[in-house]
Amino acid sequence: MYTGIFVFAGTGALKARTHHMDIFGGAVIAFATAYGGGTIRDLLIGAHPVNWINDYIALALVVGAVIIVSFFTTDQIRFRRTIFFTDAIGLGLFTVTGIEKSISYNINDGYAIIMGVITATFGGLLADILCGEKPDLLKRGELYATACAIGGLIYILLKKAGIEYNLGLFVCVCSVVCIRIFSKRKRVRLPEV
């Protein structure tokens, strides 16, 4: 969980940098990216308090990610690649986190996958809205939420097969990252409505 928070906070801080925000604005976007999806999930499944209340370690990770990003400079092409890869890793990590939290609240497997997708994608959705961008989740383009759903389904199947948690987590994250890379390179898209 903490790895995912740090990765998504870094992704949010990098996004804030592309909009030339100050360090406070970067912290707001990093916080929304890291906690938005988990907060919405917790509200939907009735988990109280929500995941970030009273968690100083997670808050310190967000602040740390913002500080690290504020000292890190690079060219725009590398910058966009970094955002893409950190976002893909975060998607996989948060998909599993959302699934596990949902299962612990007796949510069935199908809805647990949906909660995993919400956990993974709605923080980025909130950050995009706060930055005045069309959210990646709603863009016709590379597979985003679909990658999470496929990775989540793979994770559930591995879990049912008795595969150890860390191996299932690794396979889920790799699946999401590979689907994101493949869909971007090959321009794989879902059909329009």
N, C-alpha and C positions, 0 to 999 in steps of 0.2 A: 504494500500500500504506500509506504513512504517513498519508495523509488518512483512510483507513478506520480505522486504529488510533486516531487522534485522535477521530474521530466516535464510534466504539464505546466508547472509554474515557469520553468525555463522557456517553454514554447510560448506561453503568454507574454513573458517579458520580451522575447524576441519579436513577437507581433507588435507589442507596444513601441518597440524601437523603430519599426518600419513606419509608424505613425508619428514619430518624433515626440514622444511623450516624455515628461520628466520622470524622476524615480518614483514619485507617488503614483502617477498615472500607471507606470509600469507595474507597481505593486497591486493596484486595483485589477488590472487586466490579468496579471499572474494569478491572483487570488480567485478571480472568476473562472479562469481556465482550470485551475487545480481543484476547485471545490464545487463548481456549478452543477455538474452532472451528478455527483454524489449527494448533494443537497436535495436536488429534485427527486432522485431515487428514494432517499430516506423519507421525504414527505409522502411519496406515493405508497411506500410499504409500511408506513406508520412507525418508523424507527425514531425514537426520541431519546436524548437530544440528537440533532443531526450530526453527521460524522465529524465535523470540525470543531464543535463546541468543546472547550476546555482541553484542546490538544495543542500544547505549546510546541511540541516537536515538529508537528506538521506546519505550524505557522512559521517557525524558524526556518524550515526548509524553503518555504515560499520567499521569505525575506532573503535568505542566502542565495537562491536562484536569481533573484532580481539584482542583487549586488554583483554576483559573478557576471551576469549578462551585461551589466552597465560598464564593466571593465574590459569586456571582450569586444574587440573590433575586427571586422572582416569585410571583404567585398560582398556585393549584393548577391552574386550567384551562389557563393558558398553559404551565405546567409540563408537563402531560400532553401537550399538543400538541407541545411541543418534543421530548419523549422520542419521541413517535410519528414525527415527521419525521426526527430524527437517526437513529433506528433504521432507518427505511426507506432513507435514503441509505446508511447503513452496510451494510445488506443487499445493495444493489446493488454497492457497491464490493468487498465481500468475496466476493461470488459470482464476479466476474471474477478477483479475485486467486486464489481457489481453483482455478478452471478453468485459468488460465495456469500455476500451479505444478504442477498435476496433469499437464497436457500436457507440461511440461518433463521429467516423470518417465515419459514414454511411456504414460500412461494414455489409453485411447480416449475419444472424445468423450462417449459416454453416461455413462461413469463419471466423467469430468471434470466433467460437470454435477452429478452426485451429490456429488462432492467440493466443488464450489462451494457447493452448498446446505449441506453440513456446515460448511464454513468460515464461511458467513454466519450460520448459526442456532445452532450448538452453543455458542458463547460466551454468547449470551443464555440458552440452556437452563441452562448451568452457573450463571450469575448468578442466574437465577430460583430455582434449587434452593438456592443459598447464602442467598438472601433469604427462603426458606421460602414461595415462591409456586408455584402451579401454572404450569409453563413455558408461555409463549405458543405455543411450537412444538406443544404437545399440546392446546391449547384448541380447542374447536369455536368458530370465530368467523371473523374476517377471514382472508383468505388470507395466509399467512406464508411457510412453506417453499415453497408452490406459486408464490408470486410470484417467489421466487428461481429456481425451476426454469424458469419461463416466461422470465424475464429471461436466464438462462443459455443456454437454447435459442436465443433471439434472438441473443445474443452469438456463439454457435458458428456459426449460419447466416450472420451478417454477416462473421465471420472467414473462413469458407469462400468467401464471395463476394468476398473481397479488400478489404473495408472497412478503413480505417486504424484502428489500435488505439484511439486516443483517442476517435474517433467511435463505435466499437463500445462502448467503456466508457460513454460518455455515454448512448447509446441504451439500454443494459442498465440503468443506474441509473435513468433516466427511466421505463423500463418497470416496474421493481420499485416505484418510488414511486407511479406512477399506479395500478398494480394494488392496492397496499395502500390508497390513498385511496379508490378505487372500491369495493373490497370492504368497507371500513369504512362508507362513506356509504350504500351500497345493501344492506348486510348480506348480501353474497354469501358463501355457505358451501359447503364440500364436504359431500357426503352422509354421514350417519352409517354406521358399520359395522353 
